[in-house]
């Protein structure tokens, strides 16, 4: 089931907002497509990005994928637990496997993302 308290990108990232902070990760679908994740490369705290920028990479036994930021903002936190256990992305992509937290620059960008129903339609 896809949580309906989040927004989703067509690149299979999710965004959950509390105040002006957006937590970003990849969806269960993306984690499943990648297979067993063995390494996650995340950006530096304090770096600013625009929506759509590649901010890191996710390596699995099958492939390397880019992590795209669905919203513009400054990285305020990265999930350090992924250094020791990148498999958290596979085991808990919507909770413990989050990637970054971003201070939103333009909350209106959230309106360009998909809601849960639209994301489910995208998956078919």
C-alpha positions in Angstrom: 0.0 0.0 0.0 1.2 3.5 -0.9 1.0 6.0 2.0 -1.3 8.9 1.1 0.4 11.4 3.4 3.2 11.8 0.9 3.9 13.1 -2.6 5.7 11.1 -5.3 7.9 11.9 -8.3 7.7 10.1 -11.6 11.3 9.0 -10.8 10.0 7.0 -7.8 11.1 9.3 -5.0 8.7 10.1 -2.1 8.5 13.4 -0.1 6.9 13.8 3.3 6.7 17.4 4.6 6.6 18.6 8.2 6.7 22.4 8.5 9.4 23.6 6.0 11.3 20.3 6.1 10.8 17.6 3.5 12.1 14.1 4.1 13.0 12.3 0.8 13.5 8.7 0.0 12.8 6.2 -2.8 9.6 4.2 -3.0 9.2 0.5 -2.3 8.7 0.0 -6.1 12.1 1.6 -6.8 13.9 -0.4 -4.1 12.4 -3.6 -5.4 13.5 -2.7 -9.0 17.0 -2.0 -7.8 17.4 -5.2 -5.8 19.7 -5.6 -2.9 21.2 -2.2 -2.2 24.9 -2.3 -1.1 25.9 1.4 -1.0 24.2 4.8 -0.8 26.1 8.0 -1.7 24.4 11.1 -0.2 25.1 14.8 -0.5 26.8 17.1 2.0 24.6 18.9 4.6 24.4 22.5 3.8 24.4 22.0 0.0 21.6 23.6 -2.0 19.9 21.9 -4.9 17.1 22.7 -7.4 14.2 20.3 -8.0 15.3 17.6 -10.4 19.0 17.7 -9.5 20.8 14.4 -8.9 22.0 14.6 -5.3 23.4 11.1 -4.8 23.5 7.6 -6.0 22.2 4.2 -5.0 24.2 1.1 -5.8 22.7 -2.3 -5.8 24.0 -5.7 -6.9 22.2 -5.1 -10.3 22.7 -1.4 -11.1 23.6 2.1 -10.0 20.7 4.6 -9.9 20.7 8.4 -9.3 18.8 9.9 -6.4 16.9 13.0 -7.7 15.6 15.7 -5.4 11.9 16.3 -6.2 12.0 19.7 -4.5 14.4 22.6 -4.3 16.1 23.3 -1.0 19.1 23.0 1.3 20.1 19.6 2.7 19.7 19.8 6.4 20.3 16.1 7.3 21.3 12.9 5.7 20.5 9.4 6.9 23.8 8.3 8.4 22.4 4.9 9.3 22.6 4.0 5.6 26.4 4.1 5.8 26.4 1.1 8.1 23.3 -0.6 6.7 22.3 0.4 3.1 19.9 -2.5 3.2 17.6 -0.3 5.2 16.4 1.1 1.9 15.2 -2.4 0.9 13.8 -3.4 4.3 12.1 -0.1 5.1 12.2 2.3 2.1 9.3 4.4 3.4 10.5 4.7 7.0 14.1 3.9 8.2 15.5 3.9 4.7 14.9 7.7 4.1 17.7 9.4 2.3 17.8 13.2 3.0 15.9 16.0 4.7 15.6 19.3 2.9 14.6 22.8 4.0 12.1 23.7 1.3 12.7 26.8 -0.8 9.4 26.8 -2.7 6.6 24.7 -1.1 4.5 25.3 -4.3 6.8 22.7 -6.0 5.0 20.0 -4.0 2.0 20.7 -6.3 3.9 19.4 -9.3 4.3 16.0 -7.6 1.9 13.1 -7.7 -0.5 12.1 -4.9 -0.8 8.5 -3.8 -3.6 7.7 -6.2 -1.7 9.2 -9.2 1.4 7.4 -8.2 -0.5 4.1 -8.1 -1.8 4.9 -11.6 1.8 5.5 -12.8 2.8 2.1 -11.6 -0.1 0.6 -13.5 
